[in-house]
Amino acid sequence: MEVDYALQKSKAVLPTKRYEHVERVTETALNLADQYQADRYTVGIAAALHDYAKHMDKSLLEHWIKTSVDIPKDLIHYHHELWHGPVGAKMIQHWFMIENKDILNAVRSHTTGRAGMGLVEKIVFLADYIEPGRQFDAVFEARNLAEQDLDRACQYALKQSILFLIDKKQPIYPDTFQAYNELTQLIKKDGGN
């Protein structure tokens, strides 16, 4: 599968505005891949397919969660906006026979993050957060940090997401806290604040 083909697969199931977001995320992710010496092919496929399940029927996503042995069942108790990552990863594995763990993990965790994120996961997570169509206060600092340090940029994006959800009185998926904690400890160990 080539990146352009993956983009076409996303285009086929997404509304125009969402597909345009996917294109921007893919371009941003490929730029970050160059900057942080990640495999462009892997990053490009993951970014092109990251929102594949985003606009699928909620009942279909729920069915995949309930019937797939490796999608955490507790996901069902959180906002359905979080479902499309893990379900999308299973769908692209099943329908497109993608077995690359970096691609699948990046699609799975692009919304929540998780402890143990690899380079491709961090890049797709951050690209989704900072793509040029995003316009909110915290995105400008995240873009600045992305130019300097991938871990700090991801940690900042996770922190801002946590604060946003707290402000909205929304539950926060545990993977987000675990990702934030791990990156915070890593940054402190490396002599950061």
C-alpha positions as CSV (number, residue, x, y, z in Angstrom):
1,M,0.0,0.0,0.0
2,E,1.3,3.4,-0.9
3,V,0.5,6.7,0.9
4,D,-1.6,8.0,-1.9
5,Y,-3.6,4.8,-2.0
6,A,-4.1,5.0,1.8
7,L,-5.3,8.6,1.4
8,Q,-7.8,7.5,-1.2
9,K,-9.1,4.8,1.2
10,S,-9.7,7.4,3.8
11,K,-11.2,9.8,1.3
12,A,-13.8,7.1,0.4
13,V,-15.2,6.9,4.0
14,L,-14.7,10.5,5.2
15,P,-16.6,13.8,4.7
16,T,-14.6,16.4,2.8
17,K,-13.7,18.5,5.8
18,R,-12.4,15.5,7.7
19,Y,-10.5,14.2,4.7
20,E,-8.8,17.6,4.3
21,H,-7.7,17.3,8.0
22,V,-6.2,13.8,7.2
23,E,-4.3,15.3,4.3
24,R,-2.8,18.0,6.5
25,V,-2.0,15.5,9.2
26,T,-0.2,13.4,6.7
27,E,1.8,16.3,5.4
28,T,2.7,17.4,8.9
29,A,3.6,13.9,9.9
30,L,5.9,13.4,6.9
31,N,7.7,16.7,7.8
32,L,8.1,15.5,11.4
33,A,9.4,12.1,10.1
34,D,12.1,13.9,8.1
35,Q,13.0,16.0,11.2
36,Y,13.1,13.1,13.6
37,Q,14.6,10.5,11.1
38,A,11.5,8.2,11.2
39,D,10.5,5.9,8.3
40,R,8.5,8.1,5.9
41,Y,6.5,5.2,4.5
42,T,5.3,3.9,7.9
43,V,4.5,7.4,9.1
44,G,2.7,8.3,5.9
45,I,0.5,5.2,5.9
46,A,-0.4,5.6,9.6
47,A,-1.2,9.3,9.2
48,A,-3.2,8.7,6.0
49,L,-5.4,6.1,7.8
50,H,-5.5,7.5,11.4
51,D,-9.1,8.7,11.1
52,Y,-10.3,5.9,8.9
53,A,-13.1,4.9,11.4
54,K,-13.8,8.5,12.6
55,H,-17.2,8.9,10.8
56,M,-18.4,5.4,10.9
57,D,-21.7,4.6,12.7
58,K,-21.3,4.5,16.5
59,S,-23.1,1.2,16.7
60,L,-20.6,-0.3,14.3
61,L,-17.7,0.9,16.4
62,E,-19.3,-0.4,19.5
63,H,-19.8,-3.8,17.9
64,W,-16.0,-3.9,17.0
65,I,-15.1,-3.0,20.6
66,K,-17.4,-5.7,22.0
67,T,-16.3,-8.4,19.7
68,S,-12.6,-7.8,19.2
69,V,-10.5,-9.6,21.7
70,D,-7.7,-7.0,21.7
71,I,-9.7,-3.8,22.0
72,P,-10.0,-2.8,25.7
73,K,-13.6,-3.3,26.8
74,D,-13.4,-0.3,29.2
75,L,-13.2,2.0,26.1
76,I,-17.0,1.6,25.9
77,H,-17.4,3.7,29.1
78,Y,-15.6,6.7,27.6
79,H,-16.7,9.2,25.0
80,H,-17.3,7.6,21.6
81,E,-14.8,10.1,20.1
82,L,-12.1,7.9,21.5
83,W,-13.4,4.7,19.8
84,H,-12.3,5.4,16.3
85,G,-8.5,5.0,17.0
86,P,-8.6,1.4,18.4
87,V,-11.4,0.3,16.1
88,G,-9.7,1.9,13.1
89,A,-6.5,0.0,13.8
90,K,-8.5,-3.2,13.8
91,M,-10.3,-2.3,10.6
92,I,-7.2,-1.5,8.6
93,Q,-5.5,-4.6,9.9
94,H,-8.5,-6.7,8.9
95,W,-9.5,-5.0,5.6
96,F,-6.1,-3.9,4.3
97,M,-4.1,-6.7,5.8
98,I,-1.7,-4.2,7.5
99,E,0.4,-6.0,10.1
100,N,3.0,-3.3,10.7
101,K,2.9,-2.7,14.5
102,D,4.1,0.8,14.2
103,I,1.2,1.7,11.8
104,L,-1.4,-0.1,13.9
105,N,-0.2,1.4,17.2
106,A,-0.1,4.9,15.7
107,V,-3.7,4.6,14.5
108,R,-4.8,3.0,17.8
109,S,-3.3,5.7,20.0
110,H,-3.4,8.9,18.0
111,T,-6.2,10.4,20.1
112,T,-5.3,9.3,23.6
113,G,-1.6,8.6,23.4
114,R,-0.2,5.8,25.6
115,A,2.8,4.8,27.7
116,G,5.5,3.2,25.5
117,M,4.7,5.2,22.4
118,G,7.2,4.6,19.7
119,L,8.6,7.2,17.3
120,V,5.9,6.7,14.7
121,E,3.1,6.9,17.3
122,K,4.5,10.1,18.7
123,I,4.8,11.7,15.3
124,V,1.2,10.8,14.3
125,F,-0.2,11.8,17.7
126,L,1.6,15.2,17.5
127,A,0.8,15.8,13.8
128,D,-2.9,15.3,14.5
129,Y,-2.6,17.9,17.3
130,I,-0.6,20.5,15.5
131,E,-1.7,20.3,11.8
132,P,-2.1,23.7,10.2
133,G,-5.9,23.6,10.3
134,R,-6.0,23.5,14.1
135,Q,-6.5,27.0,15.6
136,F,-6.6,27.1,19.4
137,D,-4.3,28.8,22.0
138,A,-2.2,25.8,22.9
139,V,-1.4,24.7,19.4
140,F,1.1,27.5,18.8
141,E,3.3,26.4,21.7
142,A,2.9,22.8,20.6
143,R,4.1,23.7,17.1
144,N,7.1,25.6,18.6
145,L,8.0,22.6,20.8
146,A,7.7,20.3,17.8
147,E,10.5,22.1,16.1
148,Q,12.8,21.4,19.1
149,D,11.9,18.2,21.0
150,L,9.3,15.6,20.1
151,D,8.9,14.3,23.6
152,R,8.4,17.7,25.1
153,A,5.9,18.6,22.3
154,C,3.9,15.3,23.0
155,Q,4.0,15.9,26.7
156,Y,2.7,19.4,26.2
157,A,-0.1,18.2,23.9
158,L,-1.1,15.6,26.4
159,K,-1.1,18.1,29.3
160,Q,-3.3,20.5,27.3
161,S,-5.7,17.7,26.4
162,I,-6.0,16.7,30.0
163,L,-6.6,20.3,31.1
164,F,-9.2,20.8,28.4
165,L,-11.1,17.6,29.4
166,I,-10.9,18.6,33.1
167,D,-12.3,22.0,32.2
168,K,-15.2,20.3,30.3
169,K,-15.8,17.9,33.3
170,Q,-15.1,15.0,31.0
171,P,-13.5,11.7,32.0
172,I,-10.0,11.1,30.8
173,Y,-8.9,7.8,29.4
174,P,-6.1,6.2,31.5
175,D,-3.8,5.9,28.5
176,T,-3.6,9.7,28.3
177,F,-2.5,10.0,32.0
178,Q,0.0,7.2,31.5
179,A,1.5,8.7,28.4
180,Y,1.8,12.1,30.1
181,N,3.4,10.6,33.3
182,E,5.9,8.6,31.3
183,L,7.0,11.5,29.1
184,T,7.2,13.8,32.2
185,Q,9.5,11.3,34.0
186,L,11.6,10.9,30.8
187,I,12.0,14.6,30.4
188,K,13.0,15.0,34.1
189,K,15.5,12.2,33.8
190,D,17.0,13.9,30.8
191,G,17.5,17.1,32.9
192,G,14.3,18.9,31.8
193,N,11.6,20.6,33.9
